[in-house]
């Protein structure tokens, strides 16, 4: 086997791991594949004759590539509000397979991706590498030009944000989660009757002007009317997942891993009495979001 073929074979042995790291770092399959490709290019141009742990070397390279991409993304967000697309379905390249993206997001946890997207680049790298891939802090520290102790602090701060702090008792949180997950399942499955049974007869749905472009916030009343509106969002429900929103259970819609809107719920006696849909960037930014079961 010649040198090029040997190098390609060794790289392919690590591709799935590198893609997994990149996806959790970037939250986008298209960007993750770009990072893996850049890692291959750097490998093909490097002398690795003295590299004893190729897997570790590749993980370091792909992590640094992802870190640069995250920092570039953060700079773009400061310059533009395009981070909140009005059409989430068209916010990425047409080459992205929505089904594959959805499957990947489900396997990782959509709410986790949403929270990770809110972390600073160095925090995200420290948390992902240490907590999700068990990379020691002394190996992560040089990537972000920090001491191991400072890197540990970054990961700890990120961990607190990822896990959040429920503001309701655990039993109440579980009951609320059951109702919210049932609402999501009925919406995804197009089960109108099941949806109506979860809604209080006088349920109220409010949506801000970023959700529905009207002069005033959008308002619907009644179980049948609200359920009919939810059915219209059946396709987008695939990119939606339960999350901890301001200390209680809500839903986060994040096509391609980028937060687009949040649904908050008021629940009484097992029935949904109010739904508040938030999409305005300022309101989204003010929400405390965390992942469930992390």
TIZAKE-299571 format. One line per field, with one value per residue (C-alpha): x, y, z; residue in three letters. Coordinates in steps of 0.5 Angstrom, whole numbers, m for minus. Example, Ala and Ser with C-alpha at 12.3 -4.5 7.8 and 13.67 -1.06 7.14 Angstrom:
<logus>
u = [25, 27]
v = [m9, m2]
w = [16, 14]
fimi = [ala, ser]
</logus>
This chain:
<logus>
u = [0, 3, 3, m3, m7, m5, m6, m13, m14, m12, m16, m22, m22, m23, m28, m34, m31, m28, m35, m39, m34, m35, m42, m43, m38, m42, m49, m49, m48, m45, m40, m38, m37, m33, m29, m27, m25, m20, m18, m16, m13, m8, m7, m5, 0, 3, 9, 6, 12, 13, 6, 4, m3, m6, m13, m11, m7, m14, m18, m14, m14, m21, m22, m18, m22, m28, m26, m24, m31, m34, m30, m32, m39, m39, m36, m41, m47, m44, m45, m51, m58, m58, m57, m64, m67, m74, m74, m71, m72, m67, m62, m57, m54, m59, m54, m56, m61, m66, m68, m60, m60, m66, m64, m57, m60, m65, m59, m55, m61, m64, m64, m57, m55, m59, m56, m49, m50, m51, m44, m38, m33, m28, m33, m37, m30, m28, m35, m36, m29, m28, m36, m38, m31, m27, m21, m17, m16, m9, m10, m16, m12, m7, m12, m16, m9, m11, m9, m12, m15, m18, m20, m24, m27, m30, m33, m36, m39, m42, m44, m48, m51, m53, m56, m60, m64, m71, m76, m81, m81, m79, m85, m89, m83, m84, m92, m91, m86, m91, m96, m91, m88, m95, m97, m90, m92, m99, m97, m91, m96, m102, m106, m111, m116, m110, m108, m115, m115, m109, m112, m116, m123, m121, m114, m110, m104, m100, m95, m90, m90, m83, m87, m93, m92, m98, m98, m100, m98, m102, m108, m112, m117, m120, m118, m120, m117, m111, m110, m112, m106, m101, m103, m100, m93, m93, m87, m83, m85, m79, m74, m77, m75, m77, m72, m72, m74, m74, m74, m80, m81, m82, m81, m75, m75, m68, m68, m61, m59, m60, m65, m71, m77, m79, m86, m88, m94, m98, m101, m107, m110, m106, m109, m105, m109, m104, m98, m93, m89, m83, m79, m77, m69, m69, m74, m70, m64, m67, m70, m66, m65, m62, m62, m67, m63, m56]
v = [0, 7, 13, 16, 10, 9, 16, 16, 9, 12, 18, 14, 10, 17, 20, 19, 21, 27, 29, 27, 32, 37, 37, 38, 44, 47, 44, 44, 38, 42, 46, 40, 36, 43, 42, 35, 36, 42, 37, 32, 38, 39, 32, 31, 37, 35, 30, 26, 21, 23, 23, 17, 18, 20, 20, 25, 29, 29, 31, 37, 39, 39, 42, 48, 49, 49, 54, 59, 57, 59, 65, 67, 66, 70, 76, 76, 76, 82, 85, 83, 80, 75, 70, 70, 68, 70, 63, 58, 53, 57, 59, 54, 51, 47, 41, 40, 34, 36, 29, 27, 34, 32, 25, 28, 33, 28, 23, 29, 33, 39, 43, 41, 44, 50, 52, 50, 55, 60, 59, 63, 59, 57, 55, 51, 47, 46, 43, 39, 36, 34, 33, 29, 26, 26, 30, 32, 39, 39, 37, 42, 48, 50, 50, 56, 59, 58, 54, 47, 51, 56, 51, 47, 53, 55, 48, 48, 55, 52, 46, 50, 54, 47, 44, 50, 51, 48, 53, 48, 42, 36, 32, 38, 39, 32, 33, 39, 35, 30, 35, 39, 32, 30, 36, 36, 28, 30, 36, 32, 26, 31, 28, 33, 30, 28, 35, 38, 34, 37, 44, 47, 49, 57, 56, 62, 63, 69, 70, 76, 80, 76, 70, 73, 79, 83, 90, 87, 81, 75, 72, 66, 63, 56, 49, 47, 54, 53, 46, 48, 53, 48, 43, 48, 48, 40, 40, 45, 41, 36, 41, 42, 39, 40, 45, 48, 55, 60, 54, 50, 46, 49, 48, 50, 50, 50, 48, 46, 47, 55, 58, 60, 61, 58, 56, 57, 54, 55, 48, 47, 41, 37, 42, 47, 54, 59, 58, 64, 64, 68, 69, 77, 77, 81, 77, 70, 73, 75, 67, 63, 56, 49, 42, 37, 30, 32]
w = [0, m2, 3, 0, 1, 8, 10, 7, 11, 17, 17, 15, 21, 25, 21, 24, 31, 28, 25, 32, 35, 30, 30, 37, 37, 31, 31, 23, 19, 13, 17, 21, 14, 12, 19, 18, 10, 13, 18, 12, 8, 14, 15, 8, 8, 15, 17, 22, 22, 30, 32, 36, 37, 31, 34, 39, 34, 29, 35, 37, 29, 28, 35, 33, 26, 30, 35, 29, 25, 32, 33, 26, 27, 33, 30, 24, 29, 32, 26, 23, 26, 20, 26, 27, 20, 18, 14, 18, 12, 7, 12, 10, 4, m1, 0, 7, 7, 12, 14, 16, 20, 24, 25, 28, 32, 35, 37, 40, 43, 40, 46, 48, 41, 42, 49, 46, 41, 46, 49, 48, 43, 49, 53, 48, 46, 53, 55, 49, 49, 56, 58, 52, 49, 56, 53, 59, 61, 60, 53, 52, 55, 49, 44, 47, 50, 58, 64, 65, 71, 67, 62, 68, 70, 63, 62, 69, 67, 61, 65, 69, 63, 60, 66, 68, 75, 75, 78, 80, 84, 81, 81, 78, 72, 70, 70, 65, 61, 60, 57, 53, 50, 49, 45, 41, 39, 37, 33, 29, 28, 26, 31, 31, 36, 41, 41, 43, 49, 51, 51, 56, 52, 53, 51, 49, 44, 43, 38, 38, 31, 29, 29, 25, 21, 24, 27, 34, 37, 34, 39, 38, 43, 44, 43, 36, 33, 37, 35, 28, 28, 31, 25, 20, 24, 23, 19, 23, 29, 27, 29, 35, 42, 50, 53, 60, 59, 65, 69, 67, 61, 54, 47, 43, 35, 32, 25, 23, 31, 31, 35, 32, 37, 43, 46, 53, 56, 62, 65, 70, 72, 66, 61, 57, 58, 55, 50, 49, 42, 42, 36, 37, 38, 44, 47, 45, 48, 55, 56, 60, 56, 59, 56, 60, 62, 61]
fimi = [unk, unk, unk, unk, unk, unk, unk, unk, unk, unk, unk, unk, unk, unk, unk, unk, unk, unk, unk, unk, unk, unk, unk, unk, unk, unk, unk, unk, unk, unk, unk, unk, unk, unk, unk, unk, unk, unk, unk, unk, unk, unk, unk, unk, unk, unk, unk, unk, unk, unk, unk, unk, unk, unk, unk, unk, unk, unk, unk, unk, unk, unk, unk, unk, unk, unk, unk, unk, unk, unk, unk, unk, unk, unk, unk, unk, unk, unk, unk, unk, unk, unk, unk, unk, unk, unk, unk, unk, unk, unk, unk, unk, unk, unk, unk, unk, unk, unk, unk, unk, unk, unk, unk, unk, unk, unk, unk, unk, unk, unk, unk, unk, unk, unk, unk, unk, unk, unk, unk, unk, unk, unk, unk, unk, unk, unk, unk, unk, unk, unk, unk, unk, unk, unk, unk, unk, unk, unk, unk, unk, unk, unk, unk, unk, unk, unk, unk, unk, unk, unk, unk, unk, unk, unk, unk, unk, unk, unk, unk, unk, unk, unk, unk, unk, unk, unk, unk, unk, unk, unk, unk, unk, unk, unk, unk, unk, unk, unk, unk, unk, unk, unk, unk, unk, unk, unk, unk, unk, unk, unk, unk, unk, unk, unk, unk, unk, unk, unk, unk, unk, unk, unk, unk, unk, unk, unk, unk, unk, unk, unk, unk, unk, unk, unk, unk, unk, unk, unk, unk, unk, unk, unk, unk, unk, unk, unk, unk, unk, unk, unk, unk, unk, unk, unk, unk, unk, unk, unk, unk, unk, unk, unk, unk, unk, unk, unk, unk, unk, unk, unk, unk, unk, unk, unk, unk, unk, unk, unk, unk, unk, unk, unk, unk, unk, unk, unk, unk, unk, unk, unk, unk, unk, unk, unk, unk, unk, unk, unk, unk, unk, unk, unk, unk, unk, unk, unk, unk, unk, unk, unk, unk, unk, unk, unk]
</logus>
